[in-house]
Amino acid sequence: MQNESPSMERELKISLIKDIENLDALMKLGEIYYSSDRLCLAKSCFSKILGISNDIYQKEKTRKFLLITERDIQMNQSKMDHSVPDFLDLLIKELLEHSLNDYYYNIDMELFEMMSVPVSIDRVVVNTENEKTEILNQLQGITELYYHLEDKNSRDLLMKLLAFRLLGNKKVMLPLNTMEYWAKRKSLQNLINSNEKIITKSHKWNLQLFDLRKINFDLQLFCFPIGISATFVDGQYEYDNISPAIKAREGDIVIDAGGCFGDTALYFAHEVGENGVVYTIEFIQSNLEIMKKNFSLNENLQQRITIVERPVWNRSNEILYYMDQGPASFVTFSKTKDVNKETHTVSIDDLVKERAIPKIDFIKMDIEGAEINALNGAVKTIQEFRPKLAIAIYHQIKDFASVVNFISDLNLDYKFYLGHYTIYAQETILFAIPK
């Protein structure tokens, strides 16, 4: 076994991100790991080869390498490299650990049924080829995200999410997919208040009326069970792996960018109390109809909420055109036959100025990939008030890199954490809090 150049080692790792069953790359990288005393990583590569190779000669060669590697691990600890593996080493290790799995029905069946999507035993929900291309294009920025993350929980979660996107739901089961999670989801049926429901205009989804007093939220609303679970049970906009948790608190002024049906605005209004204020930003008319219905059911909380019926952007008064499809609405700067409803943008900085908002304590964004543009329009607000941030980064891979770097480049001494609130690729939230 011989040492290779760092560039050769990186090329081999990239090859394995593209195809974790590349036997030639596995063997060469395993030898490099062994030669540099990264014995556990070498063992992972050699073990993978034995699990998938059909070549008798190759398997015999690999057994010999695995034998001397295992002997050194057990009997020659002085040979072990105890330094912390780098990002690519850890990603390769994560991919190897998952690559022999073969999960069935690793999907959210309730979501599939709601969306009238057929359920099958081998249903794939990730376009892994597209994900590989995007992740490799953004690899440097994703690496920077990893090293920005403050705690092990966040870093481990990022690795799981990347593995899920690279290998798919047949190979990777995300952390939320547990019996406890499904039991909590099932228990939400006990919160349905009546047979009354709202059917959404675009997709004909059924929104049932939930009474949340049994789970310590004095409010009711029309929503999906999945939405209730994420926002009110799993705490999608709270990071509670540290103490104190990152969340909206009593007396806070909150910007809720991406209000949809009003569930997050009601959650924030509950958390900020009588002295707090929530500005919820939503411009899709069919969403607003449901939002206002939900607010009317909760008069005490409604008094704390102000609706801003404009899309948030980096500049105000830009003309946008959209097609109203509820939560899946399409937005563009160009008017077409189908995308022809018109609206005007607002920046967070202008919103704060126009309304003379005295402070901003918490900003949440989940706006279908427009987050980095909205952040560009909130620089003055973030610089002045240094609010807590909860920013969705799951809509496009480039946001895994761009959002954390944008906030970090403001030099406001933020710490970063990562949360994820589904069993699929959606609902990854980057939390940021000033030190």
N, C-alpha and C positions, 0 to 999 in steps of 0.2 A: 504494500500500500504506500502511495506516494502523495506528498502535498501538491495541491494545485493552486493556481493564482486565485485571488479574491474574485476577479471578473468571471473566471470559469465556474467558481462555486455559485455565484449569483445566477449565471445563465442556467445552471442545472436546477436551481430552485424555481426560476421562472418556468422552466420546462415542466416541472412537477405541478405548479399552480395550473398550468394549462391542461395537464394530464397526469393525475396522481398515480396512474398505472404505467407510466413510462419506465419500463424495466431497465433500460440502459442508464437513464438518469438516476434511478434509485440506486443502482450498483455503484456508479461513480461517486454519487454524493455520500453513500454509506462509507465508502473507502476514505473519502476526504474527512468525514466526521471521525472515523476511527483514528486516522493519522494525526488529527488535531485534538485527540483525547475527549471528544464529545461523544462519549460512549453510549449514552442513552439514546441519542439521536441516531447514531449508527445502528443500534439494535432495532429501532423502529423501521429504518429503511430495509435492513436485511430480513426482518420478520415479514414485512409487506411483500417482498419478492417471493418468499417461500409460500405465501398465501395465494399468489396469483399466477406464478410461472408454471408453464407446462414443459419447460426445457430441462431434461434430466441433468445435463452437464451444468447448467446454470444453477440449478437447485443444490447440487452437490458442492459447487464452489461457494455458494451463499451459506450453506450449513457450516462450512469451515470458518468463514468469517464470523458468523454468528457465535460459534463456539468460543473463539478466542476473545470476542467482545464480551460475552457473558462471563467468561473466566476473569477477565480484567475487572468487570463491574463487581464481582463477588470477592475477588482475592487480591486485587491490586488497586485499592482506593487512592493511592498516591498518584496513580496515572490519570485519575478522573479530572476533567476540567470543571471546576465548580463555579466558573463565572456565569453570569446571567446570559442566557441565549438571546440573540438579537431577534428583531421582529420577524424576519423571514424564517429563521429557524423555528420559532414558535408557531408560525402559520403552517409550515410544512408538517410539524408534529401534530397540530390539530387536524389537518387534512388526513394524515395517515391514521390517526385514532378513529376517525369516522368512516373511512373509505370502505371498510369491509361490512358495514351495516347494511341492512335491507329491510327498511320499515314499510309496513302496509298501513294504509289509511292514516298517514301522518298529515291530516288535514283537519280544518275546522268544519265539521259536517253541518252545524247549524248555519254557518255563514254560506256554505254551498247551497243549502236548501233555500235560504232567504233569497239568494241571487239566481235561483233556478238553474244551477250548474250541476250536470250529472256527476254522481259520485262513483268512482271505480277504485278497485283495489290498488292499482298502480298509478293513481292520479299524480301527475307532476305539476307543481305550482310555481316552479322557478325555471326561467329560460337561462340555463347555466352558461351557455355559450355567450350570450349577450353579457351576462354578469362577469364572466372571465375577462372579456375584452375591456369592459369599463373599469374593473378593479385593477387590471394591469396598467391601464392608461392613467389611473389615479394612485398608483402604488406609493409614490413618494409622499403624497399628501396624506394617505391613509396611515402610513408609517408615522408621520408627524402627529396625527390624531392619537395613535397608540401611546406615544411618549408624552403627550399632553395630559392624558387621563391620570387622575390623581390616585385612584385606588385599584386594588387587584380585582375587585368585583367588576369594575368597568372594563378593565383590560381583558379579562377572561371573556366577558360578554361580547366584546368586539370580535375576538377570535371565533366565537361560536357563530356570530352573525355572518362573518366572512365565509366560514365553512359552509353555512347553510346556502348562501348565494352561489358559492363555487361548486358545491356537490349536489345541492337540491334536497328536497324533503324525503327522498328515499334513503338518504344517507345520514341526515342530521336532524335530530329532534331538539328544538329550542327549549331553554330552561323552564318556560312557563307550562309546558305540556306535561302536567302531572295529574295524578288522581285528585289531589287537593284542589287544583284549578278547576277541573271539570265538576267537582262536587259544588264548588262555589257558583259556577255558571248555572248548574241545575237549580240551585237554591233560589236563584233570581226569579224563577217562576212564582215563588211565594209572594213576590212583591207586586205582581200584576194586580191592579186595583179594580178593574172591571172589564167587561167585554168591549168597552169603547176603544176604538183604534183610529189611527190616521193612516191612509194609504197614500204614499208619495206619488206625485204626478208622473215623474219620468220613468221610474222603474217599477212602480206598483209594489213597493216594499211596505210591509205592515209594521207600523210603529204602535206598540202597545203602551197603555198608560201604567206607569210604575209609581208606587208609593214607597219612598225610601226611608220612612221613619224607622223601620225595623233594623236598618243598618246605620242609624244615627245621623241621617240627613233629613231635616224637617222640610221636605219638598216633594213634589210629584211632577212628572213630565212624561211626554210621549217620546219613546226612543227605541233603539234596538237593544236586545239583551247584551250584545257584544259591547255596545257603547256604554251601557250602565256598568258593565264589568270593568272596562278599561278605566273609565273616569272616576267612578265612585268606590269600587272594590279594590282594584289593583293600584290605584293612585298614579295614573299616567303622568300627572304633573306634580308629583312629589318624588324626590329622591331621598329614600329613608335608610340607605345603607350607611349613612353617617349621622352623627348627632352634633348639633341639631339638624333635622332634615331640611333639605332645600324645598321650600313650598311657600305658597301665599299665606300670610298671617294676618291677625287682627289689625285693622287699621290700614292695611296696604292699599295702594292704588295699582290696579292691574290692567294691563292691555292684553286682551284675549283676541289675537289675530287669527281668524278662521273660526267664526262662531257657529257655523252650520245650524243645527237645530236648537242651540242654546244650552246644551247640557254642560259644556265647560264653563260658560258664563254663570250658570246657576251654581255649579260647584265652587267657583271662585267667590261668588257673592256670599255663599254660606261660610267660606273660610275667612273672609275679610271682616265680617261682622258689620254692625250698624255704622261704624265709623269708616268703613272702607268703601271703595268705588271700583267698579269694573267697567271698562270700555270694551265692548265686544264689537269686532269688525266683521261685517258680513254684508254682501251686496246681491247675492243670488236670491231672486224674489221668492221662489218656491221654498227655499230654506228659511227665509225671513218670515213667511206665513206660519210655518211650524214653530219657529223660535218665539214669535210673539204670542202664539197660543200657549206655549210652555211658560212664558213669563207671566201671562195672565192667570195661570194656575197658582202662582207663587207671589202674591202681591207684596209681601214683606221683603222678599229678595229682589223683586223687580225694581223697587225704589233705589237700589244700590247699583243698577245696571243702566248704562247709556249705550244705545245702539248707534254705530257709525256705519251708514249704508254706502260705503265706498270701498273699493279694493285697496289694500295697502301696497305701496310701491316705493321706489327710491326717490321719486319726484311726485309732487302733487299736480293735479289737473291734466295728466296725460289721458288721452281717450283710449279706452279699451273696449273691445267687442267680445261678447260672450254668448254661448248657447246654454240656456238654463236646463241642466240635467241634474239638478239637486247637488248632492255631494260630489258628483262626478262631472261637474260643469267644465266646459272648455272655454279658454280665454285666449285672445289673440289681439295684436295691434291692427290687424287687417280685417276689414268687413267682407263677409262672404254671404252667399245666399242663406246659409244655415246659421252662421255665427254673425248675428246682426243686431243683437241687443247692445245698447251703448251705455257706458258708465265712465266716470272720471276718478282717477286715482287720488290717494292722499298719502303723504309720508307721515311717519310717526312724529318726526320733528315738527312738522307743520301742525299736526293734530294737537300736540302739546302746547304749541304757541297759540294757535287759534282759540283754544278752549281755556287757556290760562291754567293748565293743570299744574299744581304746585310741586308735585314730585311724581316719580314713577318707581314703584318698588319691585314689580314683577312683570316680565314680558313673556308671553307664551305665543309661539307661532306654529301653525300647521296649515300652510297655505299652498299646497299642491306644487311645491318646487320653487315658489317665488320667495323663499325665505332669505336668500342672500341679497336679493334686490331690496326687500323690506328692511333688512339690517343696514344696508347702505343709506337708507332714508331715516335711520334712527341713531346715527352716530352722535349727534349733539346730545340727544336724550341719554344715551348710554354713558357718554363721557361725564355729563353733569350729575346724574343720579346713581350711576353704577348699580342698576337693578339686577335682581336675580333673573336668570334667563332659562327658558325651557323651549328649545328650538328643534322642530322635526327635521331630521336629516335623511329620511328613508326614501324620499321620492326619486332621488337620482344619486348615483354613487359619487359624483363629484362633490356633493354636499358633505360627504364624510370628511373630505379634505378641506373644502373651502370655508365652511362655517366656523370651525374651530380656529383656523388660521386668521380669518377676518377678525374675530373677537380678540384673539391673542395679539394681533398686530396693533390693536388700539392701545396696548401697553397700560392696561388698567388693573393688572395684577389679579386676573380671574383664575379660579381653579375649575377644572372640568371633570364631569362624571357622565356616565352613559346608562340609560335605561331602555328597556324594550318590553312591549306590553301586548304581544300576540304570539301565536305559535307559528306565524309565517313572517315574511320579510318586512311587513308594514309596522309602523308605530315605534320607530327608534327615535328616542329623544336625547339630545345633548343638553345637559344641565351645566350652567355656569354660575359661579357665585364669587363675588370679590373677596379676596383674602382679608 
